[in-house]
Amino acid sequence: MIHVTEKAAEKIRELLAKEGVSARGGLRLGVQGGGCSGLTYAMRLDVQARDRDRVIEENGARVFVDPKSYVYLDEVTLDYEETLMRQGFVFQNPRATHSCGCGSSFTVS
């Protein structure tokens, strides 16, 4: 199961409203090859889920994940951080065995 914190859910709702995405829309999470640790997180707004997507609804936000990415994202907590040094979504992945210094790529054994 993927978890979405209240701060992340609030930001997702804000982004969807700003972009005029319908009520069926959500944030699409994915994993792709690349980065210094082998895999990188990907995300974008999407107007609706696809047929085989896992749809996670938590704290009033909807997240779509394709089956291949879900293998790597199961147990992830999506948070949103806003500090003086950094602003953006943060993936807390307990299954990641290694991640790069910037936190945007990871390895899973």
MARVEX-93048 format. One record per atom (N, C-alpha, C): atom name; residue number from 0; x, y, z; residue in three letters. Coordinates in pm, whole numbers. Layout:
! residues N
   site   pos       px       py       pz   code
     CA   NUM        X        Y        Z    ALA
...
This chain:
! residues 109
   site   pos       px       py       pz   code
      N     0       83     -118        0    MET
     CA     0        0        0        0    MET
      C     0       88      125        0    MET
      N     1       51      221      -79    ILE
     CA     1      118      350      -82    ILE
      C     1       40      445        9    ILE
      N     2      113      521       90    HIS
     CA     2       49      615      181    HIS
      C     2       75      758      135    HIS
      N     3      -23      844      155    VAL
     CA     3      -13      985      118    VAL
      C     3      -39     1066      244    VAL
      N     4       60     1144      286    THR
     CA     4       42     1226      406    THR
      C     4      -57     1339      378    THR
      N     5     -106     1398      483    GLU
     CA     5     -201     1509      469    GLU
      C     5     -138     1626      393    GLU
      N     6       -9     1656      422    LYS
     CA     6       59     1766      350    LYS
      C     6       70     1736      201    LYS
      N     7      103     1611      166    ALA
     CA     7      114     1573       25    ALA
      C     7      -24     1577      -41    ALA
      N     8     -125     1528       28    ALA
     CA     8     -261     1528      -26    ALA
      C     8     -309     1671      -53    ALA
      N     9     -279     1760       40    GLU
     CA     9     -318     1900       24    GLU
      C     9     -252     1960     -101    GLU
      N    10     -124     1930     -122    LYS
     CA    10      -52     1982     -238    LYS
      C    10     -106     1920     -368    LYS
      N    11     -138     1792     -365    ILE
     CA    11     -196     1726     -484    ILE
      C    11     -327     1794     -521    ILE
      N    12     -416     1814     -423    ARG
     CA    12     -544     1879     -448    ARG
      C    12     -523     2020     -504    ARG
      N    13     -427     2092     -448    GLU
     CA    13     -396     2227     -494    GLU
      C    13     -350     2227     -640    GLU
      N    14     -260     2135     -674    LEU
     CA    14     -209     2127     -812    LEU
      C    14     -318     2089     -912    LEU
      N    15     -403     1994     -873    LEU
     CA    15     -512     1953     -961    LEU
      C    15     -608     2069     -988    LEU
      N    16     -641     2144     -883    ALA
     CA    16     -730     2258     -899    ALA
      C    16     -666     2366     -985    ALA
      N    17     -539     2393     -962    LYS
     CA    17     -467     2496    -1039    LYS
      C    17     -463     2464    -1188    LYS
      N    18     -447     2334    -1219    GLU
     CA    18     -439     2291    -1360    GLU
      C    18     -576     2259    -1420    GLU
      N    19     -682     2271    -1340    GLY
     CA    19     -816     2246    -1391    GLY
      C    19     -844     2101    -1424    GLY
      N    20     -778     2009    -1354    VAL
     CA    20     -799     1866    -1376    VAL
      C    20     -930     1824    -1309    VAL
      N    21    -1008     1742    -1378    SER
     CA    21    -1140     1702    -1328    SER
      C    21    -1131     1623    -1198    SER
      N    22    -1245     1601    -1138    ALA
     CA    22    -1254     1527    -1011    ALA
      C    22    -1205     1383    -1024    ALA
      N    23    -1202     1329    -1146    ARG
     CA    23    -1152     1192    -1168    ARG
      C    23    -1000     1188    -1177    ARG
      N    24     -936     1302    -1179    GLY
     CA    24     -792     1311    -1196    GLY
      C    24     -715     1282    -1068    GLY
      N    25     -583     1273    -1085    GLY
     CA    25     -496     1247     -972    GLY
      C    25     -350     1264    -1009    GLY
      N    26     -264     1230     -916    LEU
     CA    26     -120     1235     -938    LEU
      C    26      -72     1096     -978    LEU
      N    27       -9     1086    -1093    ARG
     CA    27       45      959    -1140    ARG
      C    27      188      945    -1089    ARG
      N    28      213      836    -1015    LEU
     CA    28      347      803     -966    LEU
      C    28      403      690    -1049    LEU
      N    29      532      692    -1074    GLY
     CA    29      595      586    -1149    GLY
      C    29      742      575    -1115    GLY
      N    30      803      473    -1172    VAL
     CA    30      946      447    -1157    VAL
      C    30     1001      425    -1296    VAL
      N    31     1117      482    -1323    GLN
     CA    31     1183      460    -1451    GLN
      C    31     1332      440    -1428    GLN
      N    32     1396      376    -1522    GLY
     CA    32     1539      354    -1511    GLY
      C    32     1615      484    -1526    GLY
      N    33     1724      498    -1449    GLY
     CA    33     1806      618    -1460    GLY
      C    33     1851      667    -1325    GLY
      N    34     1922      777    -1327    GLY
     CA    34     1974      833    -1203    GLY
      C    34     2099      763    -1160    GLY
      N    35     2165      817    -1060    CYS
     CA    35     2293      761    -1016    CYS
      C    35     2276      632     -935    CYS
      N    36     2154      600     -890    SER
     CA    36     2133      477     -815    SER
      C    36     2056      371     -893    SER
      N    37     2017      400    -1016    GLY
     CA    37     1954      299    -1101    GLY
      C    37     1808      322    -1134    GLY
      N    38     1728      371    -1040    LEU
     CA    38     1586      396    -1064    LEU
      C    38     1553      538    -1018    LEU
      N    39     1461      602    -1088    THR
     CA    39     1419      735    -1047    THR
      C    39     1267      738    -1032    THR
      N    40     1221      824     -943    TYR
     CA    40     1079      844     -925    TYR
      C    40     1029      938    -1033    TYR
      N    41      907      914    -1079    ALA
     CA    41      845     1002    -1178    ALA
      C    41      705     1035    -1131    ALA
      N    42      661     1155    -1161    MET
     CA    42      523     1193    -1127    MET
      C    42      474     1301    -1221    MET
      N    43      343     1297    -1242    ARG
     CA    43      278     1398    -1325    ARG
      C    43      129     1392    -1296    ARG
      N    44       59     1497    -1328    LEU
     CA    44      -85     1499    -1312    LEU
      C    44     -148     1422    -1426    LEU
      N    45     -257     1353    -1397    ASP
     CA    45     -326     1276    -1500    ASP
      C    45     -476     1295    -1482    ASP
      N    46     -550     1297    -1593    VAL
     CA    46     -693     1326    -1588    VAL
      C    46     -777     1208    -1538    VAL
      N    47     -724     1085    -1551    GLN
     CA    47     -797      969    -1501    GLN
      C    47     -705      848    -1495    GLN
      N    48     -748      747    -1421    ALA
     CA    48     -672      623    -1409    ALA
      C    48     -682      543    -1538    ALA
      N    49     -582      460    -1562    ARG
     CA    49     -585      366    -1675    ARG
      C    49     -642      234    -1626    ARG
      N    50     -672      145    -1719    ASP
     CA    50     -738       19    -1685    ASP
      C    50     -666      -63    -1578    ASP
      N    51     -536      -76    -1586    ARG
     CA    51     -464     -165    -1495    ARG
      C    51     -401      -93    -1376    ARG
      N    52     -424       36    -1364    ASP
     CA    52     -365      115    -1255    ASP
      C    52     -417       71    -1119    ASP
      N    53     -331       86    -1020    ARG
     CA    53     -376       82     -880    ARG
      C    53     -414      225     -847    ARG
      N    54     -529      243     -787    VAL
     CA    54     -576      376     -749    VAL
      C    54     -577      381     -597    VAL
      N    55     -501      475     -543    ILE
     CA    55     -491      494     -399    ILE
      C    55     -559      626     -366    ILE
      N    56     -654      623     -275    GLU
     CA    56     -719      745     -230    GLU
      C    56     -696      757      -80    GLU
      N    57     -628      864      -41    GLU
     CA    57     -599      886       99    GLU
      C    57     -594     1036      128    GLU
      N    58     -653     1074      238    ASN
     CA    58     -657     1215      280    ASN
      C    58     -714     1307      172    ASN
      N    59     -810     1256       96    GLY
     CA    59     -877     1337       -4    GLY
      C    59     -801     1356     -133    GLY
      N    60     -696     1278     -155    ALA
     CA    60     -619     1287     -280    ALA
      C    60     -616     1151     -347    ALA
      N    61     -604     1153     -478    ARG
     CA    61     -600     1030     -557    ARG
      C    61     -464     1016     -624    ARG
      N    62     -408      894     -617    VAL
     CA    62     -279      864     -677    VAL
      C    62     -297      742     -767    VAL
      N    63     -240      747     -889    PHE
     CA    63     -245      638     -985    PHE
      C    63     -106      578     -999    PHE
      N    64      -98      444    -1000    VAL
     CA    64       31      376    -1016    VAL
      C    64       12      258    -1109    VAL
      N    65       96      250    -1213    ASP
     CA    65       90      136    -1305    ASP
      C    65      145       11    -1236    ASP
      N    66      107     -109    -1282    PRO
     CA    66      149     -233    -1214    PRO
      C    66      300     -251    -1200    PRO
      N    67      377     -217    -1302    LYS
     CA    67      523     -234    -1295    LYS
      C    67      585     -143    -1190    LYS
      N    68      540      -19    -1184    SER
     CA    68      593       75    -1085    SER
      C    68      550       38     -944    SER
      N    69      431      -20     -931    TYR
     CA    69      380      -54     -798    TYR
      C    69      473     -152     -726    TYR
      N    70      538     -239     -802    VAL
     CA    70      633     -335     -743    VAL
      C    70      740     -261     -663    VAL
      N    71      785     -147     -712    TYR
     CA    71      890      -70     -646    TYR
      C    71      836       32     -545    TYR
      N    72      709       70     -561    LEU
     CA    72      652      175     -477    LEU
      C    72      566      124     -363    LEU
      N    73      540       -6     -358    ASP
     CA    73      462      -62     -249    ASP
      C    73      531      -28     -117    ASP
      N    74      458       21      -22    GLU
     CA    74      505       60      112    GLU
      C    74      565      200      116    GLU
      N    75      566      273        7    VAL
     CA    75      618      410        4    VAL
      C    75      520      504       72    VAL
      N    76      573      604      140    THR
     CA    76      493      714      191    THR
      C    76      532      838      112    THR
      N    77      433      901       53    LEU
     CA    77      455     1025      -22    LEU
      C    77      425     1141       71    LEU
      N    78      523     1227       90    ASP
     CA    78      508     1343      177    ASP
      C    78      540     1468       95    ASP
      N    79      512     1584      151    TYR
     CA    79      547     1709       87    TYR
      C    79      624     1792      188    TYR
      N    80      738     1844      145    GLU
     CA    80      827     1918      234    GLU
      C    80      843     2059      182    GLU
      N    81      838     2154      273    GLU
     CA    81      858     2293      236    GLU
      C    81      949     2357      340    GLU
      N    82     1076     2373      306    THR
     CA    82     1174     2432      396    THR
      C    82     1246     2544      321    THR
      N    83     1339     2609      388    LEU
     CA    83     1418     2713      322    LEU
      C    83     1506     2656      211    LEU
      N    84     1550     2533      229    MET
     CA    84     1643     2471      134    MET
      C    84     1574     2389       25    MET
      N    85     1451     2348       51    ARG
     CA    85     1390     2254      -42    ARG
      C    85     1238     2262      -36    ARG
      N    86     1176     2243     -152    GLN
     CA    86     1032     2240     -161    GLN
      C    86      993     2134     -261    GLN
      N    87      911     2039     -221    GLY
     CA    87      864     1938     -315    GLY
      C    87      822     1810     -248    GLY
      N    88      778     1717     -331    PHE
     CA    88      735     1587     -282    PHE
      C    88      856     1505     -240    PHE
      N    89      838     1427     -136    VAL
     CA    89      944     1343      -81    VAL
      C    89      893     1200      -75    VAL
      N    90      970     1107     -130    PHE
     CA    90      937      966     -125    PHE
      C    90     1011      902       -8    PHE
      N    91      938      847       86    GLN
     CA    91      998      772      196    GLN
      C    91      977      624      162    GLN
      N    92     1083      560      114    ASN
     CA    92     1075      423       63    ASN
      C    92     1154      328      153    ASN
      N    93     1086      252      240    PRO
     CA    93     1157      162      329    PRO
      C    93     1223       44      256    PRO
      N    94     1185       21      132    ARG
     CA    94     1242      -90       54    ARG
      C    94     1368      -48      -23    ARG
      N    95     1397       80      -27    ALA
     CA    95     1516      128      -98    ALA
      C    95     1640       87      -19    ALA
      N    96     1730       17      -84    THR
     CA    96     1853      -27      -18    THR
      C    96     1965       75      -33    THR
      N    97     1951      165     -129    HIS
     CA    97     2050      271     -150    HIS
      C    97     1979      385     -222    HIS
      N    98     2013      507     -188    SER
     CA    98     1961      621     -260    SER
      C    98     2071      723     -277    SER
      N    99     2054      809     -376    CYS
     CA    99     2156      911     -401    CYS
      C    99     2142     1025     -302    CYS
      N   100     2235     1114     -300    GLY
     CA   100     2236     1224     -206    GLY
      C   100     2117     1319     -222    GLY
      N   101     2069     1336     -344    CYS
     CA   101     1956     1429     -363    CYS
      C   101     1822     1361     -339    CYS
      N   102     1822     1228     -328    GLY
     CA   102     1697     1157     -297    GLY
      C   102     1608     1130     -415    GLY
      N   103     1654     1158     -537    SER
     CA   103     1567     1138     -652    SER
      C   103     1588     1004     -723    SER
      N   104     1692      929     -685    SER
     CA   104     1709      796     -742    SER
      C   104     1740      698     -630    SER
      N   105     1712      570     -659    PHE
     CA   105     1724      468     -556    PHE
      C   105     1749      330     -617    PHE
      N   106     1782      236     -529    THR
     CA   106     1802       96     -566    THR
      C   106     1718       11     -473    THR
      N   107     1656      -93     -527    VAL
     CA   107     1581     -191     -447    VAL
      C   107     1640     -328     -477    VAL
      N   108     1670     -405     -373    SER
     CA   108     1722     -540     -399    SER
      C   108     1610     -640     -404    SER
